[in-house]
């Protein structure tokens, strides 16, 4: 089906959504209003791109007609130049439209829960987990995403055995979701005395933040324990029971939070993580069904899959899912992760578009 044929029906839908957004009754339902507003923005972006594409095709046809009908050589030269200019824009616009027409993951707009844990490699794995966390922190800062610490367990030689943060901002989950998996590092560790290159690993898990409408939790299914904070917190550390540990009895999931001085704030943060982990469990079956119909190019539900290697001696970072390498590892570790994430998003969207057409 021609691209313009696929875009034509959207104009009526966009007009209907504009009318709906002006309805006072919708404004009283915040969640529904946000959902409609988000869908309107998505379709309007496609429609605007379609209108730019249509305009170029119309102007191209006019320039070609001028070339055929015009006898003045200067005017014909202008027509040829215009044709060349317009034709050079068409492939980029067509690719943009194809990708925009691929249905988005409905979770993309959500905030995210980012978990980084040291894996195989002892102290060096914890140090690397800390390096990954700092990489994500700098990347998020550059992208206008905010991080809120939930729980952190420092490593004995630096870094983190485990660190969990909320990532808050537009499309936080859609931006970070392809980071889930095992990240392998090859370098001479700070703990190595003979200069040998070691290989160690850290695991990253990115979950969409679930709210109370996504997951209903029976309060009777939760055991709440409080204990003294052991991290930074001033004079209240180890003197007040502000830290919270939640155990979801049916699933066995345990979540702790001690970042805040307030027990209530720690409870709220722990509940956010608990809801998101339960939401992930609920969605596994749905994702398995989707995977059965369409094989994803990038995304994986297997947390044990090795997705990326950070080779410090060669200053190379390679994502094994799309065989994409960058050769400025220091810049990446300082937050310049967007070229990698952009390549992953492009590969996945292009793959989804091909699957949609082949289906």
Secondary structure, DSSP 4 states (H G I P E B T S, - for coil): --HHHHHHTHHHHHHHHHHHHT-HHHHTSHHHHHHHHHHHHHHHHHHHHHHHHHHHHHHHHHHHHHHHH---HHHHHHHHHHHHHHHHHHHHHHHHHHHHHSPPPTTTTS-EEEEEEE-TTTHHHHHHHHHHHHHHHHHHHHTT-EEEEEEEEE-TTSSEEEEEEEEESTTHHHHHGGG-EEEEEEE--TT-SS---EEEEEEEEEEEPP-TTT----GGGEEEEEE---SS-GGGTTTS--EEEEEETTTTEEEEE-SSSSHHHHHHHHHHHHHHHHHHHHHHHHHHHHHHHS--SS--S-TT-EEEEEETTTTEEEETTTTEEES-HHHHHTT--HHHHHHHHHHHHHHHHHHHHH-
